[in-house]
Structures are given as C-alpha cells and as structure tokens.
Amino acid sequence: MNEKKLSFETISVRGYSGGDKVTGSISYPIYQSSTFKHPELNKSTGYDYSRTNNPTREEVERTLSLLENGIGAVAFSTGVAAISACIHLFKPNDHIIISEDLYGGTFRLFKDIYSIFGIKASFVDTSNLNGIKESINENTKAIFIETPSNPLMRVSDIKEISTICKVSNLILIVDNTFLTPYLQRPLSLGADIVIHSGTKFLGGHNDVLAGFVVTNNDTILSKIRLIQNSIGATLSSFDSWLILRGIKTLHIRVEKAQENAIIIAKYLESNPNIEKVYYVGLDNHIGYNINSKQATGYGSMISFRVKDKKLIPYILKNLKVISFAESLGGVESLITYPFTQTHSEIPKELRDKLGVDEKLLRLSVGIENIKDLLDDLKRVLED
C-alpha cells in the first residue's frame, strides 16, 4: 500500500514502514549499533556508520517527512542543532529576516554565535508583511518565522510570506513546533524548510531531546544531510525510537491538549487578576483569522499577563498540578516565566518592546483532567 494515501492518523500510528519488515515486530527496532558490516569490498547494506545513517533514525525521518508532506527529513540531537544546520546553508554577509518574537535560544544563536561568522540578522514583526518587505536588502537570503510565535503567539501569514520569498528568490524557513504537522503543514503553504524541536509535541513525554529539518527541495535536502553528517549532531537510535513512539499518539494528545487550552484561555480571560491572554484560539486574537486559514487548529500554548507582578512568585510556588518548568508540548502541563527562563537572552530593549516582561507567564497545556487544571489555577488566582 502507498503510505502517502493513508490518513495522517494512520501514518502516525504505523510509521513509514508499518513495523519491521524482517521480523514482523510492530514496534520498530532500536538499532543500537555504531557501525555495520559490509558484505564484501565495495558493497554495503545501505548502512555503514550510524552518524551517516541508522535504520531507526531513518524510520523516524521518513515518518515525519510523510506527515509534513516533504521529500525528506533530517533528525538532529536537539532542536537548536536543527536550527544551526539551517544557518549553515548561508555564508558570511548573507542576511536573514527573523521573527522578532521567537524562542530565546534561536535569538542567541544568531546574535552571539553566527554573527561572529558574518551571518547578519534583522529581527522584525513577521506578522506585518510591509515590515518584511521593507527589511529585504540585496544580501537577504531567507526569512525565518515562528507561527504562532513564542511567547506572544503572533501569527504570520505563511502563504503571503512565501509569495514575497518567491519574488525575491529567498528561502522560507518555518518553525512548526507549536502546531505540529497535525494542525499546520507549512510546506504545503509554500515554505521551503520546516523545523521542529522534536523535544516538544512530537516526543510528547518530556523524556527526549530531538530536532528535525524537513524540506521539499532536493538541493536543500542534500545540503542539510551533508551538514548533519559533517557536524555530527545526529539523533541517537534510542531517541529516534522515543520520537517514533511519541508520534503514534500525536493526534490524540494534540486534540486533548487543545480542548483543555480553549477552556483555560476563556477562564483566564474572565479572571479579574489577568490583564491579557494570548491564545490564537480566541476569536478576538489579532491572528485568529489568518491562523484559521492556514491551520486546522490552534494548539495548546497560552501566554497571559497578570495585572500585578507580585502575583508571579505566588503563582509559581503554589501551583500543584501544573509544574513550574521549562519546555512545552508534553502530556504534563508546564508553566514558564519567559522573563528569566526561555527569553532571558533577548536584550531588555527588545523584551520591553515585545512585552516579555515581569508580568508575563507562558502555559503549555497538557492532557490532564480539565477540572484539576482549572482548580489548580483558581487556587492561585482567586484565593
């Protein structure tokens, strides 16, 4: 059967191969080997050394490529390693336009690491198409967006930005971590590259670090594979298996977490101690219509601003069901303080401009019972 004709949910459960073809194992095997025997001189099984290729890693790459409608995926040891590999597509004096509201680690990569090698970056509001156009110069080679963005949930129009890229011969890179291919498929909207922190929703259980680059361009795919093999930040066979296991329930987890998130976002909106709620599933969100056009859902990421910053330490200390921890996308609900955690690397002037301040919290809604989650929030926001 042609796997590409199967539904998203079925591919997620079965994976690319539908199990091990040799033994019939339903759970795809963990090939815990660094090297592979050659049958004879100048002949190979297709696997030589695990940095270059490993059957378990190949299976998760092929599975994610199908889910994202790509021609290939490349698996890395972390999400940051996947982003780094994409930056290696460029050379000194190349210019990249980047969403100004995005994961702090991405900002750090461009500002503190790759700027040393002459890669230039402009951080702009990519939800503003005119702002993007005004930022393009003769050295611009790519646009890198998060949508929804981290942590303020700004929505960028992938199709419209893709049109801008095609006119100016730019590469469009989309970080799709928040919505996953279950809710949003940027390659089908005109993107050239999709990035995932597989640590988050793809893994889904807060027990693995992983990153992915997916593309529908043969030239880009060949370059990313060369970069991966040369630099060596590859995903291990065991971690590849953990991601495969996580993907099996991706659609179920995303649906349940989103169901919880909509209820929580509406509760937060009604709470007198909350100044503003950022959730793309609320119909008063500025990006609601664009997100509804390019995605089939809204995800489970919420940010909210309290009216009094003195509430922050009380909330973080006294939540019992929701854990105060970095990261997102797992089955457990996690709350994060971007000001000192995920976005501490962003300069104060930019944080102030964006509103990533001492009153902002980010909530990754999990799949727990909604009553327990609401009771937990009510205890710290109403008592």
Secondary structure, DSSP 8 states (H G I E B T S, - for coil): --GGGS-HHHHHHHTTTSS-TTT--SS------SB---SSTT---S-SBTTT--HHHHHHHHHHHHHTT-SEEEEESSHHHHHHHHHTTS-TT-EEEEESSS-HHHHHIIIIIGGGGT-EEEEE-TT-HHHHHHH--TTEEEEEEESS-TTT-----HHHHHHHHHHHT-EEEEE-TTTHHHH--GGGGT-SEEEEETTTTTT-SS----EEEEES-HHHHHHHHHHHHHH--B--HHHHHHHHHHHHTHHHHHHHHHHHHHHHHHHHHH-TTEEEEE-TTSTTSTTHHHHHHH-S---SEEEEEES-TTHHHHHHHH-SSSEE-S---SSS-EEE-TTTTTTTTS-HHHHHHHT-STTEEEEE--SS-HHHHHHHHHHHHT-
